[in-house]
Amino acid sequence: MASISLTEQRLRRVEDAFSSLPDRYLGAEPNFDAIFQIRLGDVGRTWEVRARGARCKVRPSSVHEPDVIIGTDAATWLALREGRLSGLDAFAERRLYARGDLDLALGFEGLFRLPGGRPPLLRVLEVDVSGGRISSLVSGEGPGQVVCLHGLGSNKTSFFETVAALSPEYTVHAIDLPGFGSSSKPARGAYDAPHFARSTLSYMDAMGIEQAHLVGNSMGGRVAIELALAHPERVHTLSLLCPALAFRRKRELVPIVKLLRPELAAIPHPLRPVQVRERFWGLFARPERLDPVAAEIAADEFCRTYRSRSARIAFFAAARNIYLDPPHGDRGMWTRLTQLAPPALFVWGDSDRLVPPAFARHVGEAVPQARQVVLAECGHVPQVELAERTNALIRTHVERSAALQPEPLHSLARAAGQ
């Protein structure tokens, strides 16, 4: 009897994994229809997987124009299908790439149960909230809940490595704020910190999250602060990465900016991917640390979203509100920041061109109990540029707080009222 080579054995395992997908398909919304093209470069084979409502069909070759292309190798594909590796881990290790609709690529893993009936390691959810729908990336099954909030012009993909680093010990939710990514983009959305905070709270309510560790970058950091100020009983800790705090100086343009209506962005205007890539690289102190593919993905995703009229309005409205955020007075951010109750970690980049690390001095005066770290040779997105260091800081902050196990603030409030 002729022996079977290792390559042939692996190919048979790959074929078996593909043939089992229809039986493991979890189903989708009735109007869901997506075509995935899976390319395994090392074996020179391509498969087409079509998920349509409650049905899934697999072909051993590509027949239709795909909505998304996922490329990897046979060993990684088998590890993904057997639940030994998540798509985020594979992406972080540069063992997987995606082209096309990134949300669909992320959601592929969550469409299929793992062997033995186990749930998928990664899910992309569409969650109905007050005023619309929030798209989220969820990973892990730990009891502690972590919610990640992205910056202006970004989306949940900016927290890929944070999600991978904190799960499975925690259940991690990276969400698209309203107006961004795949979330709803209401025409009359306020797109300011209180608006985003209410939407995040509505997401937590819908997901049954009583209290969460919030991680926010740039605009997302400002949103996390707003939520903690308005509802401290719902926030366990804050990890704030270069948060977009209210400008204390350079406010001479406020009267003019107030006159500029974000609705003007509804007028179509050209935006070239090369421009987006240039601005993307400008966020980092040492761009050479990053895989060039990351810039391609970020630029393609931003341009794809920016073609939407409502997305353009949301972007400009949010940018306008960041600049107009009042620093002082009864509703001033810096005035209210002194009331910040949850344990807070502030992480700054010493080469950040958008949010200068000099803000650390003002934060120290307003919140002297907060921990602050300035990362050397780091720009505006530390969870991407210095992912390992940043995620270690977040993990330590969360674990240190959990070890103290303070009584939840809402319990204290109820006790005081009795």
KEDRENPA-311576 format. One line per field, with one value per residue (C-alpha): chain; x, y, z; residue in three letters. Coordinates in nm, 3 decimals. Layout:
KEDRENPA-311576
mol c(A,...)
east c(X,...)
north c(Y,...)
up c(Z,...)
type c(Ala,...)
END
This chain:
KEDRENPA-311576
mol c(A,A,A,A,A,A,A,A,A,A,A,A,A,A,A,A,A,A,A,A,A,A,A,A,A,A,A,A,A,A,A,A,A,A,A,A,A,A,A,A,A,A,A,A,A,A,A,A,A,A,A,A,A,A,A,A,A,A,A,A,A,A,A,A,A,A,A,A,A,A,A,A,A,A,A,A,A,A,A,A,A,A,A,A,A,A,A,A,A,A,A,A,A,A,A,A,A,A,A,A,A,A,A,A,A,A,A,A,A,A,A,A,A,A,A,A,A,A,A,A,A,A,A,A,A,A,A,A,A,A,A,A,A,A,A,A,A,A,A,A,A,A,A,A,A,A,A,A,A,A,A,A,A,A,A,A,A,A,A,A,A,A,A,A,A,A,A,A,A,A,A,A,A,A,A,A,A,A,A,A,A,A,A,A,A,A,A,A,A,A,A,A,A,A,A,A,A,A,A,A,A,A,A,A,A,A,A,A,A,A,A,A,A,A,A,A,A,A,A,A,A,A,A,A,A,A,A,A,A,A,A,A,A,A,A,A,A,A,A,A,A,A,A,A,A,A,A,A,A,A,A,A,A,A,A,A,A,A,A,A,A,A,A,A,A,A,A,A,A,A,A,A,A,A,A,A,A,A,A,A,A,A,A,A,A,A,A,A,A,A,A,A,A,A,A,A,A,A,A,A,A,A,A,A,A,A,A,A,A,A,A,A,A,A,A,A,A,A,A,A,A,A,A,A,A,A,A,A,A,A,A,A,A,A,A,A,A,A,A,A,A,A,A,A,A,A,A,A,A,A,A,A,A,A,A,A,A,A,A,A,A,A,A,A,A,A,A,A,A,A,A,A,A,A,A,A,A,A,A,A,A,A,A,A,A,A,A,A,A,A,A,A,A,A,A,A,A,A,A,A,A,A,A,A,A,A,A,A,A,A,A,A,A,A,A,A,A,A)
east c(0.000,0.148,0.231,0.076,0.314,0.289,0.178,-0.106,-0.208,-0.223,-0.423,-0.675,-0.713,-0.766,-1.029,-1.204,-1.206,-1.369,-1.622,-1.731,-1.810,-2.177,-2.248,-2.078,-2.244,-2.428,-2.648,-2.693,-2.965,-3.205,-3.070,-2.705,-2.524,-2.145,-1.888,-1.552,-1.255,-1.001,-0.651,-0.400,-0.078,0.148,-0.073,-0.175,-0.548,-0.850,-1.193,-1.515,-1.743,-2.084,-2.289,-2.644,-2.898,-2.935,-2.733,-2.364,-2.209,-1.843,-1.681,-1.328,-1.257,-1.363,-1.673,-1.812,-1.658,-1.580,-1.679,-1.360,-1.038,-0.869,-0.518,-0.315,-0.137,-0.268,-0.128,-0.277,-0.610,-0.629,-0.535,-0.815,-1.074,-0.973,-0.981,-0.611,-0.566,-0.794,-0.804,-0.672,-0.370,-0.306,-0.332,-0.104,0.154,0.126,0.004,-0.318,-0.421,-0.756,-0.870,-1.212,-1.475,-1.273,-1.580,-1.679,-1.328,-1.343,-1.689,-1.601,-1.462,-1.778,-2.003,-1.889,-1.882,-1.559,-1.515,-1.703,-1.972,-1.750,-1.838,-1.609,-1.316,-1.409,-1.742,-1.853,-2.190,-2.448,-2.609,-2.927,-2.892,-3.089,-3.087,-2.923,-2.686,-2.331,-2.091,-1.851,-1.570,-1.598,-1.343,-1.286,-1.516,-1.362,-1.585,-1.425,-1.558,-1.332,-1.470,-1.229,-1.311,-1.126,-1.008,-1.134,-1.140,-1.056,-1.266,-1.249,-0.961,-0.721,-0.757,-0.680,-0.371,-0.532,-0.824,-0.583,-0.369,-0.655,-0.863,-0.942,-0.887,-1.139,-1.432,-1.314,-1.543,-1.391,-1.675,-1.732,-1.863,-2.173,-2.076,-1.767,-1.682,-1.988,-2.205,-2.508,-2.447,-2.755,-2.801,-2.892,-2.629,-2.455,-2.120,-1.976,-1.840,-2.179,-2.341,-2.072,-2.081,-2.458,-2.421,-2.146,-2.363,-2.654,-2.427,-2.326,-2.693,-2.780,-2.492,-2.574,-2.247,-2.302,-1.949,-1.656,-1.291,-1.279,-0.982,-0.989,-0.749,-0.759,-1.128,-1.218,-1.026,-1.233,-1.550,-1.434,-1.376,-1.722,-1.885,-1.689,-1.790,-2.157,-2.188,-1.891,-2.080,-2.057,-1.680,-1.435,-1.111,-0.996,-0.697,-0.660,-0.419,-0.329,-0.682,-0.812,-0.856,-1.001,-0.756,-0.653,-0.482,-0.501,-0.876,-0.880,-1.056,-1.354,-1.593,-1.507,-1.530,-1.874,-1.992,-1.864,-2.144,-2.045,-2.327,-2.095,-1.903,-2.203,-2.072,-1.861,-1.493,-1.191,-0.984,-0.692,-0.563,-0.210,-0.323,-0.474,-0.156,0.056,-0.163,-0.166,0.215,0.221,0.053,0.368,0.710,0.886,0.674,0.933,0.810,0.484,0.407,0.334,0.030,-0.125,-0.121,-0.277,-0.559,-0.620,-0.623,-0.851,-1.095,-1.107,-1.161,-1.432,-1.621,-1.556,-1.744,-2.060,-2.220,-2.326,-1.976,-1.823,-2.069,-1.998,-1.623,-1.633,-1.891,-1.675,-1.359,-1.541,-1.667,-1.320,-1.193,-1.498,-1.490,-1.494,-1.197,-1.332,-1.657,-1.929,-1.934,-1.567,-1.375,-1.082,-1.318,-1.511,-1.199,-1.126,-1.432,-1.297,-1.357,-1.258,-0.886,-0.727,-0.414,-0.298,-0.051,0.118,0.355,0.655,0.643,0.267,0.199,-0.175,-0.200,0.121,0.251,0.264,-0.100,0.034,0.116,-0.240,-0.382,-0.156,-0.303,-0.663,-0.637,-0.332,-0.430,-0.411,-0.114,0.066,0.322,0.504,0.630,0.959,0.966,0.591,0.328,-0.049,-0.158,0.046,-0.168,-0.050,0.303,0.414,0.148,0.331,0.434,0.097,-0.109,0.112,0.038,-0.335,-0.330,-0.135,-0.371,-0.680,-0.535,-0.412,-0.759,-0.925,-0.692,-0.811,-1.172,-1.338,-1.712,-1.886,-1.982,-2.346,-2.363,-2.220,-2.474,-2.761,-2.629,-2.605,-2.965,-3.096)
north c(0.000,0.331,0.572,0.919,1.213,1.471,1.729,1.504,1.433,1.803,1.872,1.602,1.759,2.098,1.955,1.785,2.116,2.293,2.015,2.033,2.407,2.371,2.139,2.378,2.691,2.887,3.079,3.452,3.711,3.629,3.915,3.822,3.719,3.716,3.540,3.460,3.352,3.157,3.135,2.889,2.995,2.711,2.445,2.662,2.614,2.847,2.778,2.977,2.990,3.151,3.227,3.317,3.346,3.001,2.822,2.782,2.643,2.556,2.519,2.389,2.682,3.044,3.097,3.436,3.776,3.766,4.025,3.951,3.758,3.583,3.455,3.227,2.889,2.539,2.500,2.830,2.748,2.416,2.584,2.838,2.577,2.356,2.645,2.638,2.992,3.293,3.510,3.803,3.602,3.491,3.850,3.981,3.715,3.810,3.462,3.590,3.879,4.010,4.219,4.376,4.428,4.394,4.343,4.043,3.903,3.945,3.794,3.480,3.302,3.372,3.207,2.854,2.650,2.472,2.094,1.939,2.208,2.473,2.836,3.039,3.222,3.547,3.707,4.020,4.133,4.387,4.512,4.720,5.021,5.336,5.531,5.272,4.977,4.922,4.679,4.509,4.258,4.025,3.771,3.574,3.427,3.564,3.712,4.056,4.280,4.515,4.769,4.933,5.270,5.389,5.731,5.978,5.831,5.483,5.182,4.863,4.726,4.960,4.731,4.399,4.334,4.457,4.219,3.933,4.023,4.046,3.745,3.475,3.592,3.870,3.914,4.197,4.416,4.645,4.859,5.093,5.418,5.560,5.725,5.508,5.165,4.948,5.111,5.325,5.679,5.877,6.200,6.393,6.241,6.489,6.307,6.462,6.296,6.276,6.127,5.860,5.789,5.732,5.498,5.301,5.273,5.156,4.889,4.775,4.753,4.550,4.310,4.275,4.438,4.584,4.720,4.736,4.822,5.096,5.131,5.438,5.585,5.955,6.046,5.712,5.813,6.130,5.922,5.685,5.981,6.119,5.786,5.756,6.108,6.055,5.695,5.607,5.304,5.140,5.185,4.959,5.111,5.351,5.293,5.614,5.607,5.958,6.080,6.380,6.621,6.971,7.226,7.473,7.705,7.776,7.835,8.152,7.970,7.861,8.131,8.033,7.659,7.706,7.855,7.561,7.310,6.941,6.899,7.066,6.737,6.581,6.736,6.468,6.552,6.349,6.156,5.955,5.649,5.790,6.088,5.860,5.652,5.964,6.075,5.723,5.706,6.051,5.904,5.709,5.806,5.524,5.398,5.134,4.935,4.863,4.620,4.820,4.597,4.766,5.102,4.949,4.793,5.110,5.331,5.097,5.067,5.443,5.521,5.255,5.403,5.765,5.719,5.728,6.071,6.001,5.882,6.207,6.413,6.205,6.243,6.622,6.661,6.459,6.652,6.982,6.878,6.773,7.124,7.293,7.084,7.353,7.334,7.541,7.648,7.433,7.196,7.236,6.912,7.011,7.138,6.810,6.593,6.659,6.444,6.135,5.842,5.509,5.413,5.571,5.499,5.765,5.655,5.925,5.912,6.143,6.198,6.243,6.528,6.546,6.520,6.652,6.463,6.802,6.734,6.494,6.789,6.919,6.570,6.534,6.852,6.749,6.377,6.334,5.975,5.865,5.668,5.822,5.670,5.846,5.602,5.690,5.707,5.662,5.851,5.886,5.519,5.331,5.016,4.978,5.121,4.972,4.706,4.469,4.742,4.919,4.604,4.498,4.834,4.788,4.432,4.530,4.820,4.600,4.315,4.549,4.697,4.354,4.234,4.515,4.407,4.725,4.718,4.846,5.211,5.137,4.903,5.175,5.420,5.183,5.119,5.491,5.533,5.263)
up c(0.000,-0.108,0.171,0.182,0.202,0.480,0.224,0.105,0.465,0.542,0.226,0.323,0.669,0.505,0.270,0.562,0.753,0.459,0.400,0.766,0.753,0.641,0.936,1.178,1.037,1.307,1.066,1.013,0.961,0.673,0.460,0.518,0.200,0.184,-0.032,0.122,-0.087,0.118,-0.030,0.112,-0.053,0.058,-0.101,-0.397,-0.344,-0.320,-0.174,-0.190,0.114,0.070,0.381,0.296,0.577,0.730,0.461,0.390,0.073,0.009,-0.334,-0.398,-0.630,-0.665,-0.883,-0.781,-0.714,-0.341,-0.083,0.106,0.047,0.338,0.278,0.503,0.502,0.560,0.913,1.028,0.865,1.049,1.379,1.325,1.241,1.536,1.782,1.866,1.734,1.690,1.382,1.586,1.697,1.339,1.215,1.493,1.403,1.033,0.950,0.794,0.572,0.449,0.154,0.107,0.375,0.695,0.913,0.705,0.737,1.115,1.129,0.934,1.239,1.439,1.180,1.268,1.586,1.669,1.688,1.978,1.959,2.119,2.049,1.820,1.978,1.807,1.720,1.536,1.669,1.557,1.878,1.880,2.107,2.170,1.845,1.623,1.609,1.733,1.568,1.806,1.807,2.107,2.226,2.545,2.809,3.127,3.398,3.377,3.100,2.901,2.653,2.404,2.246,1.935,1.824,1.561,1.212,1.340,1.438,1.643,1.434,1.617,1.919,1.750,1.960,2.283,2.234,2.168,2.471,2.723,2.618,2.718,3.079,3.015,2.781,2.557,2.346,2.083,1.951,1.660,1.805,1.630,1.303,1.257,1.121,1.072,1.339,1.261,1.147,1.251,1.057,1.371,1.598,1.829,1.791,2.104,2.419,2.600,2.288,2.252,2.628,2.620,2.323,2.500,2.810,2.594,2.445,2.794,2.893,2.583,2.651,3.020,3.131,3.476,3.517,3.275,3.248,2.982,2.747,2.523,2.269,2.172,2.124,2.280,2.592,2.619,2.581,2.856,3.088,3.010,3.088,3.413,3.519,3.437,3.564,3.790,3.922,3.575,3.532,3.713,3.576,3.307,3.078,2.876,2.583,2.464,2.547,2.351,2.639,2.596,2.459,2.726,2.477,2.102,2.125,1.918,1.632,1.847,1.709,1.351,1.412,1.569,1.240,1.034,1.004,0.967,0.716,0.462,0.458,0.282,-0.041,-0.213,-0.226,-0.336,-0.087,-0.214,-0.028,-0.050,0.159,0.419,0.436,0.490,0.779,0.918,0.930,1.091,1.399,1.488,1.620,1.436,1.146,1.061,1.361,1.182,0.906,0.587,0.537,0.842,0.665,0.355,0.557,0.758,0.447,0.252,0.543,0.604,0.236,0.207,0.502,0.402,0.075,0.284,0.318,0.677,0.767,0.641,0.845,1.157,1.114,1.080,1.357,1.597,1.500,1.548,1.891,2.005,1.935,2.089,2.408,2.682,2.920,3.210,3.373,3.530,3.231,3.149,3.105,3.324,3.595,3.598,3.569,3.937,4.015,3.834,4.068,3.902,3.914,3.609,3.407,3.160,2.890,2.681,2.385,2.410,2.031,2.001,1.755,1.835,2.214,2.373,2.678,2.853,2.938,3.202,3.428,3.413,3.468,3.772,3.918,3.847,3.930,4.156,4.239,3.873,3.746,3.447,3.211,2.927,2.663,2.495,2.114,2.089,1.894,1.922,1.906,2.168,2.152,1.791,1.793,2.127,2.162,2.397,2.641,2.632,2.673,2.966,3.134,3.077,3.208,3.520,3.588,3.550,3.756,4.029,4.060,4.056,4.332,4.556,4.493,4.611,4.669,4.353,4.371,4.290,4.591,4.813,4.675,4.749,5.100,5.168,5.064,5.298)
type c(Met,Ala,Ser,Ile,Ser,Leu,Thr,Glu,Gln,Arg,Leu,Arg,Arg,Val,Glu,Asp,Ala,Phe,Ser,Ser,Leu,Pro,Asp,Arg,Tyr,Leu,Gly,Ala,Glu,Pro,Asn,Phe,Asp,Ala,Ile,Phe,Gln,Ile,Arg,Leu,Gly,Asp,Val,Gly,Arg,Thr,Trp,Glu,Val,Arg,Ala,Arg,Gly,Ala,Arg,Cys,Lys,Val,Arg,Pro,Ser,Ser,Val,His,Glu,Pro,Asp,Val,Ile,Ile,Gly,Thr,Asp,Ala,Ala,Thr,Trp,Leu,Ala,Leu,Arg,Glu,Gly,Arg,Leu,Ser,Gly,Leu,Asp,Ala,Phe,Ala,Glu,Arg,Arg,Leu,Tyr,Ala,Arg,Gly,Asp,Leu,Asp,Leu,Ala,Leu,Gly,Phe,Glu,Gly,Leu,Phe,Arg,Leu,Pro,Gly,Gly,Arg,Pro,Pro,Leu,Leu,Arg,Val,Leu,Glu,Val,Asp,Val,Ser,Gly,Gly,Arg,Ile,Ser,Ser,Leu,Val,Ser,Gly,Glu,Gly,Pro,Gly,Gln,Val,Val,Cys,Leu,His,Gly,Leu,Gly,Ser,Asn,Lys,Thr,Ser,Phe,Phe,Glu,Thr,Val,Ala,Ala,Leu,Ser,Pro,Glu,Tyr,Thr,Val,His,Ala,Ile,Asp,Leu,Pro,Gly,Phe,Gly,Ser,Ser,Ser,Lys,Pro,Ala,Arg,Gly,Ala,Tyr,Asp,Ala,Pro,His,Phe,Ala,Arg,Ser,Thr,Leu,Ser,Tyr,Met,Asp,Ala,Met,Gly,Ile,Glu,Gln,Ala,His,Leu,Val,Gly,Asn,Ser,Met,Gly,Gly,Arg,Val,Ala,Ile,Glu,Leu,Ala,Leu,Ala,His,Pro,Glu,Arg,Val,His,Thr,Leu,Ser,Leu,Leu,Cys,Pro,Ala,Leu,Ala,Phe,Arg,Arg,Lys,Arg,Glu,Leu,Val,Pro,Ile,Val,Lys,Leu,Leu,Arg,Pro,Glu,Leu,Ala,Ala,Ile,Pro,His,Pro,Leu,Arg,Pro,Val,Gln,Val,Arg,Glu,Arg,Phe,Trp,Gly,Leu,Phe,Ala,Arg,Pro,Glu,Arg,Leu,Asp,Pro,Val,Ala,Ala,Glu,Ile,Ala,Ala,Asp,Glu,Phe,Cys,Arg,Thr,Tyr,Arg,Ser,Arg,Ser,Ala,Arg,Ile,Ala,Phe,Phe,Ala,Ala,Ala,Arg,Asn,Ile,Tyr,Leu,Asp,Pro,Pro,His,Gly,Asp,Arg,Gly,Met,Trp,Thr,Arg,Leu,Thr,Gln,Leu,Ala,Pro,Pro,Ala,Leu,Phe,Val,Trp,Gly,Asp,Ser,Asp,Arg,Leu,Val,Pro,Pro,Ala,Phe,Ala,Arg,His,Val,Gly,Glu,Ala,Val,Pro,Gln,Ala,Arg,Gln,Val,Val,Leu,Ala,Glu,Cys,Gly,His,Val,Pro,Gln,Val,Glu,Leu,Ala,Glu,Arg,Thr,Asn,Ala,Leu,Ile,Arg,Thr,His,Val,Glu,Arg,Ser,Ala,Ala,Leu,Gln,Pro,Glu,Pro,Leu,His,Ser,Leu,Ala,Arg,Ala,Ala,Gly,Gln)
END
